Amino acid sequence: MKRCDALIAFTLLTIACLAAAVFLAVFAYMYVFGTIFGFNVSTLDGPGPRWLFPTTMYLSGLTFAIAAPAGIAWALIYTLGIKKIGKSRKSAFPCALHTA
């Protein structure tokens, strides 16, 4: 599989991984500073920072929930389609990364 084919096949999975990383980072921040150290990490705890924790966690979780299954399905379809054809789709999808 060439680099262009790998980028096409695994872009949605990369987006899902980034969304999961954002979700886990915000959750870890809230756990460490809210539970372990006892600080007010949001306005729900009292006078705390006005940061969009619920919105960030909702959007990153929703992005992960949509992108992960779609990315797995797309990667399987694309990679099996390339193997079935027996050649890459370089002629159908020109990639700028292969230019000299």
Secondary structure, 3 states (H helix, E strand, C coil): CCHHHHHHHHHHHHHHHHHHHHHHHHHHHHHHHHHHCCCCCCCCCCCCCCCCHHHHHHHHHHHHHHHHHHHHHHHHHHHHHHHHHCCCCCCCCCCHHHCC
